[in-house]
Amino acid sequence: MEAFDQATQLELKKFVEQETQKAQMQQTIHEFTGRCWESCITQAKSNQLDSKETACLQNCVNRFVDTSVFIVKRLQNLQQ
């Protein structure tokens, strides 16, 4: 990293942090989707979800995402 000037190093560090946060959020969403799948899909009847299963999955994942976003914003506010 010494080959880069200080501004480039800071920019690279910020980029890596942002990409790490994105990856963590994607992993979290993946985990929540798995949990929601187990909660909402009791048996695979066909190759398509029925309306209740679809609504349950959407609601479940949205609540987890809302909670995660709230926590991230709260932590950011505490750091400032």
Residue pairs with C-beta under 8 A, 6 or more apart in sequence:
1 9
1 12
4 12
25 68
28 64
28 68
29 61
29 64
29 65
29 68
32 60
32 61
32 64
32 65
33 57
33 61
35 60
35 64
36 56
36 57
36 60
36 61
36 64
37 57
39 56
39 60
40 53
40 56
40 57
40 60
41 49
41 53
41 57
49 57
